[in-house]
Amino acid sequence: MSVKKKISDFQIDSLEYTDLYLFGSSLISNDFGDIDIAIIYDKTKVGLEKIIEYRRKIQIQIFEIFNCDSDILLMSTEEEREMQFLMNAKNKKIKKNLHIEC
């Protein structure tokens, strides 16, 4: 099973006011060095400390399930709009479980 399919089926614990996207080589190939994920968050609703903690929890989950490192990009909704990251990078939105507290 490809990582794209595994990630599509894998549900990451969610944090309110965030969206997660898979991008990079793991999305298009089975030959990759890590799993790339972008966390797009509303900085008016979620503090940087909480987002950093959330990123760390996801990194641990990814390593435990896929035995692979992850590179997780943090980007506010404003930054994403300015850079048009989602328009310019092939991506797939990741499903999230019900809300958890970090």
Backbone as a chain_set.jsonl record, in Angstrom:
{"seq": "MSVKKKISDFQIDSLEYTDLYLFGSSLISNDFGDIDIAIIYDKTKVGLEKIIEYRRKIQIQIFEIFNCDSDILLMSTEEEREMQFLMNAKNKKIKKNLHIEC", "coords": {"N": [[0.855, -1.183, 0.0], [0.569, 2.196, -0.842], [2.155, 5.137, 0.562], [0.639, 7.406, 0.221], [-1.966, 6.35, 0.105], [-2.054, 5.126, 2.64], [-1.736, 7.399, 4.297], [-4.0, 8.781, 3.53], [-5.952, 7.167, 4.624], [-5.213, 7.232, 7.248], [-5.932, 8.8, 10.256], [-5.281, 11.76, 11.73], [-4.994, 13.124, 14.986], [-6.977, 15.916, 15.785], [-6.79, 19.513, 15.964], [-8.508, 22.334, 16.872], [-9.176, 24.935, 14.508], [-7.21, 24.376, 12.643], [-5.801, 22.996, 9.633], [-4.618, 20.169, 7.861], [-2.227, 19.136, 5.466], [-0.934, 16.835, 3.177], [2.046, 16.767, 1.318], [4.694, 16.908, -1.121], [7.335, 14.46, -1.834], [6.383, 12.001, -0.807], [3.762, 11.973, -1.475], [3.668, 11.602, -4.191], [5.31, 9.471, -4.855], [6.675, 6.22, -4.052], [9.203, 6.189, -3.214], [10.824, 7.884, -1.013], [12.197, 10.178, 1.424], [11.123, 11.238, 3.722], [7.991, 12.149, 5.31], [6.061, 14.752, 4.246], [4.239, 17.345, 5.656], [1.895, 19.968, 5.844], [0.808, 22.244, 8.213], [-1.8, 24.313, 8.408], [-2.86, 27.102, 10.054], [-5.025, 29.14, 12.104], [-3.809, 31.949, 13.294], [-4.93, 33.804, 14.966], [-6.523, 32.408, 16.612], [-5.15, 30.227, 17.632], [-2.327, 29.721, 19.573], [1.261, 30.046, 19.068], [2.884, 28.356, 20.66], [1.126, 26.219, 21.224], [0.669, 25.239, 18.638], [3.241, 24.368, 17.947], [3.589, 22.329, 19.829], [1.519, 20.63, 18.973], [2.487, 19.97, 16.414], [4.692, 18.423, 17.189], [3.42, 16.235, 18.431], [2.159, 15.104, 16.206], [4.401, 14.405, 14.682], [5.431, 12.358, 16.285], [3.302, 10.496, 16.168], [3.347, 9.883, 13.39], [5.896, 8.717, 13.142], [5.614, 6.483, 14.834], [3.584, 5.021, 13.533], [4.315, 4.839, 10.781], [7.033, 4.432, 10.818], [8.865, 6.364, 10.008], [10.472, 9.475, 9.392], [9.177, 12.833, 9.684], [8.547, 15.91, 8.044], [7.327, 18.801, 9.056], [5.604, 21.552, 8.162], [4.783, 24.701, 9.407], [2.267, 27.062, 8.972], [0.589, 30.081, 8.921], [-2.833, 30.976, 8.176], [-2.851, 33.407, 6.851], [-0.208, 33.605, 5.883], [-0.236, 31.416, 4.165], [-2.094, 32.263, 2.243], [-0.732, 34.511, 1.178], [1.577, 33.299, 0.086], [0.431, 31.423, -1.515], [0.605, 28.671, -1.183], [-0.887, 26.208, -1.189], [-2.055, 26.314, -3.696], [0.144, 26.133, -5.326], [1.529, 23.814, -4.726], [1.336, 20.363, -5.131], [-1.072, 18.681, -3.283], [-2.774, 16.952, -0.59], [-5.539, 16.981, 1.416], [-5.574, 16.04, 4.804], [-7.452, 13.77, 6.685], [-8.991, 14.333, 9.865], [-9.3, 13.317, 13.267], [-11.785, 13.606, 15.896], [-11.803, 16.582, 17.913], [-8.989, 17.177, 20.022], [-7.313, 18.114, 23.02], [-4.288, 19.879, 23.173]], "CA": [[0.0, 0.0, 0.0], [1.371, 3.414, -0.938], [2.049, 6.066, 1.684], [-0.499, 8.283, -0.075], [-3.169, 5.638, 0.524], [-1.99, 4.987, 4.099], [-1.986, 8.71, 4.892], [-5.406, 9.1, 3.272], [-6.747, 6.387, 5.567], [-4.735, 7.56, 8.584], [-6.585, 9.994, 10.785], [-4.464, 12.452, 12.719], [-5.753, 13.863, 15.991], [-7.155, 17.282, 15.303], [-6.744, 20.684, 16.82], [-9.39, 23.333, 16.274], [-8.619, 26.044, 13.721], [-6.072, 23.914, 11.849], [-5.993, 22.053, 8.538], [-3.375, 19.48, 7.56], [-2.093, 18.746, 4.065], [0.211, 16.041, 2.753], [2.641, 17.252, 0.081], [6.059, 16.428, -1.3], [7.625, 13.214, -2.537], [5.582, 10.868, -0.324], [2.457, 12.062, -2.131], [3.755, 11.216, -5.604], [6.219, 8.353, -5.09], [6.942, 5.328, -2.924], [10.621, 6.367, -2.91], [10.911, 9.185, -0.352], [12.998, 10.18, 2.637], [10.288, 11.588, 4.865], [6.62, 12.518, 4.983], [5.912, 16.203, 4.36], [2.898, 17.784, 6.025], [1.734, 21.392, 6.159], [-0.263, 22.603, 9.141], [-2.265, 25.682, 8.17], [-3.59, 27.415, 11.282], [-5.505, 30.509, 12.324], [-2.977, 32.46, 14.387], [-5.738, 34.602, 15.891], [-7.258, 31.466, 17.467], [-4.247, 29.22, 18.189], [-1.004, 30.267, 19.856], [2.413, 29.371, 18.48], [3.308, 27.246, 21.534], [0.193, 25.106, 21.034], [0.912, 24.688, 17.301], [4.514, 23.641, 18.003], [3.297, 21.096, 20.565], [0.705, 19.818, 18.072], [3.406, 19.428, 15.406], [5.502, 17.37, 17.813], [2.554, 15.059, 18.599], [1.973, 14.496, 14.89], [5.67, 13.764, 14.327], [5.502, 11.106, 17.041], [2.316, 9.59, 15.566], [3.837, 9.457, 12.076], [7.016, 7.8, 13.332], [5.109, 5.235, 15.408], [2.757, 4.28, 12.576], [4.974, 4.629, 9.492], [8.457, 4.229, 11.028], [9.442, 7.313, 9.063], [10.516, 10.854, 9.875], [8.271, 13.76, 9.016], [8.921, 17.324, 7.981], [6.023, 19.444, 9.199], [5.65, 22.986, 7.931], [3.745, 25.488, 10.074], [1.978, 28.249, 8.184], [-0.698, 30.692, 9.262], [-3.721, 31.125, 7.021], [-2.41, 34.604, 6.138], [1.008, 33.246, 5.153], [-0.609, 30.519, 3.068], [-2.722, 33.099, 1.202], [0.314, 35.322, 0.535], [2.474, 32.434, -0.68], [-0.385, 30.53, -2.337], [1.249, 27.367, -1.043], [-1.759, 25.111, -1.602], [-2.267, 26.407, -5.144], [1.39, 25.865, -6.038], [2.103, 22.513, -4.369], [0.388, 19.255, -5.149], [-1.338, 18.364, -1.879], [-3.982, 16.215, -0.257], [-5.976, 17.29, 2.775], [-5.572, 14.874, 5.682], [-8.601, 13.66, 7.585], [-8.638, 14.49, 11.27], [-10.24, 12.782, 14.254], [-12.436, 14.608, 16.716], [-10.938, 17.54, 18.614], [-8.285, 16.837, 21.261], [-6.565, 19.237, 23.597], [-2.825, 19.726, 23.239]], "C": [[0.895, 1.24, 0.0], [1.174, 4.29, 0.3], [0.868, 6.995, 1.472], [-1.79, 7.634, 0.396], [-3.19, 5.491, 2.044], [-2.319, 6.308, 4.785], [-3.451, 9.097, 4.69], [-6.312, 8.391, 4.271], [-6.41, 6.719, 7.02], [-5.413, 8.838, 9.059], [-5.751, 10.562, 11.931], [-5.382, 13.158, 13.71], [-5.823, 15.326, 15.58], [-6.992, 18.321, 16.399], [-7.616, 21.722, 16.126], [-8.594, 24.418, 15.57], [-7.343, 25.663, 12.972], [-6.562, 23.019, 10.716], [-4.636, 21.465, 8.217], [-3.386, 19.004, 6.123], [-0.814, 17.95, 3.871], [0.722, 16.641, 1.451], [4.02, 16.634, -0.055], [6.14, 15.045, -1.918], [6.786, 12.026, -2.069], [4.186, 10.854, -0.94], [2.508, 11.501, -3.557], [4.598, 9.974, -5.868], [6.311, 7.462, -3.851], [8.404, 5.399, -2.505], [10.81, 7.776, -2.338], [11.716, 9.054, 0.933], [12.208, 10.5, 3.894], [8.882, 11.894, 4.374], [6.469, 14.009, 5.262], [4.453, 16.557, 4.619], [2.937, 19.283, 6.29], [0.568, 21.526, 7.13], [-0.586, 24.069, 8.877], [-3.18, 26.027, 9.347], [-3.978, 28.889, 11.347], [-4.759, 31.067, 13.539], [-3.733, 33.37, 15.343], [-6.48, 33.712, 16.885], [-6.35, 30.469, 18.188], [-2.868, 29.836, 18.372], [0.114, 29.422, 19.276], [2.882, 28.195, 19.339], [2.436, 26.016, 21.327], [0.417, 24.441, 19.677], [2.203, 23.873, 17.289], [4.331, 22.313, 18.738], [2.49, 20.116, 19.699], [1.573, 19.174, 16.989], [4.216, 18.27, 15.971], [4.675, 16.094, 18.004], [2.335, 14.344, 17.269], [3.25, 13.784, 14.447], [5.803, 12.418, 15.03], [4.54, 10.074, 16.452], [2.817, 9.029, 14.24], [4.962, 8.435, 12.243], [6.537, 6.456, 13.872], [4.354, 4.394, 14.384], [3.518, 3.92, 11.308], [6.462, 4.326, 9.604], [9.259, 5.11, 10.063], [9.452, 8.701, 9.704], [9.508, 11.699, 9.105], [8.853, 15.163, 9.062], [7.603, 18.084, 7.963], [6.186, 20.955, 9.179], [4.495, 23.648, 8.67], [3.543, 26.772, 9.286], [0.62, 28.801, 8.601], [-1.545, 30.804, 7.993], [-3.314, 32.342, 6.188], [-1.164, 34.309, 5.297], [0.681, 32.362, 3.95], [-1.231, 31.315, 1.922], [-1.676, 33.915, 0.442], [1.191, 34.485, -0.382], [1.741, 31.551, -1.686], [0.197, 29.121, -2.361], [0.374, 26.244, -1.589], [-2.051, 25.127, -3.098], [-1.034, 25.958, -5.92], [2.025, 24.518, -5.727], [1.018, 21.45, -4.454], [0.184, 18.832, -3.694], [-2.614, 17.549, -1.749], [-4.327, 16.526, 1.188], [-6.058, 15.991, 3.576], [-6.792, 14.91, 6.575], [-8.119, 13.796, 9.026], [-9.725, 13.87, 12.147], [-10.912, 13.927, 14.989], [-11.411, 15.422, 17.489], [-10.282, 16.932, 19.861], [-7.597, 18.097, 21.764], [-5.078, 18.915, 23.567], [-2.332, 20.229, 24.565]], "O": [[1.863, 1.314, 0.757], [0.16, 4.194, 0.991], [0.168, 7.339, 2.425], [-2.623, 8.292, 1.019], [-4.227, 5.706, 2.671], [-3.09, 6.337, 5.743], [-4.07, 9.676, 5.583], [-7.318, 8.948, 4.711], [-7.229, 6.511, 7.915], [-5.456, 9.835, 8.338], [-5.552, 9.915, 12.96], [-6.411, 13.718, 13.332], [-4.849, 15.896, 15.089], [-7.052, 18.022, 17.591], [-7.473, 21.958, 14.926], [-7.488, 24.771, 15.982], [-6.499, 26.516, 12.697], [-7.602, 22.369, 10.826], [-3.62, 22.156, 8.285], [-4.404, 18.532, 5.616], [0.254, 18.341, 4.342], [-0.069, 16.988, 0.574], [4.457, 15.902, 0.833], [5.161, 14.523, -2.452], [6.505, 11.129, -2.864], [3.509, 9.827, -0.922], [1.51, 10.989, -4.065], [4.606, 9.468, -6.99], [6.053, 7.912, -2.735], [8.805, 4.74, -1.546], [10.94, 8.743, -3.089], [11.892, 7.956, 1.461], [12.576, 10.086, 4.994], [8.618, 11.897, 3.172], [6.717, 14.471, 6.376], [3.554, 16.125, 3.898], [3.884, 19.799, 6.882], [-0.517, 20.991, 6.899], [0.245, 24.951, 9.093], [-4.158, 25.326, 9.604], [-3.35, 29.752, 10.733], [-5.05, 30.696, 14.676], [-3.23, 33.681, 16.423], [-7.005, 34.199, 17.886], [-6.724, 29.927, 19.228], [-2.306, 30.405, 17.436], [-0.06, 28.23, 19.023], [3.241, 27.146, 18.802], [2.944, 24.896, 21.261], [0.363, 23.216, 19.572], [2.252, 22.802, 16.685], [4.864, 21.288, 18.311], [2.758, 18.915, 19.701], [1.421, 17.993, 16.681], [4.401, 17.252, 15.304], [5.172, 14.993, 17.765], [2.326, 13.114, 17.217], [3.189, 12.684, 13.898], [6.245, 11.443, 14.422], [4.91, 8.916, 16.257], [2.72, 7.826, 14.0], [4.977, 7.407, 11.566], [6.998, 5.407, 13.423], [4.481, 3.17, 14.38], [3.381, 2.804, 10.808], [7.099, 3.997, 8.603], [10.194, 4.657, 9.403], [8.55, 9.052, 10.464], [9.052, 11.327, 8.024], [9.556, 15.538, 10.001], [6.853, 18.026, 6.989], [6.816, 21.548, 10.054], [3.353, 23.201, 8.566], [4.498, 27.481, 8.969], [-0.374, 28.075, 8.629], [-1.025, 30.734, 6.879], [-3.419, 32.317, 4.961], [-1.08, 34.716, 4.139], [1.24, 32.531, 2.866], [-0.923, 31.065, 0.757], [-1.722, 34.003, -0.785], [1.515, 34.903, -1.493], [2.354, 30.999, -2.599], [0.271, 28.472, -3.405], [0.845, 25.417, -2.369], [-2.271, 24.077, -3.701], [-1.149, 25.459, -7.039], [2.972, 24.118, -6.404], [-0.077, 21.616, -3.918], [1.153, 18.645, -2.957], [-3.421, 17.471, -2.675], [-3.498, 16.354, 2.081], [-6.551, 14.975, 3.085], [-7.127, 15.946, 7.15], [-6.994, 13.426, 9.36], [-10.909, 13.898, 11.81], [-10.627, 15.094, 14.72], [-10.279, 14.982, 17.688], [-10.941, 16.257, 20.653], [-7.339, 19.027, 21.0], [-4.668, 17.803, 23.9], [-1.131, 20.193, 24.83]]}, "num_chains": 1, "name": "protein.A"}
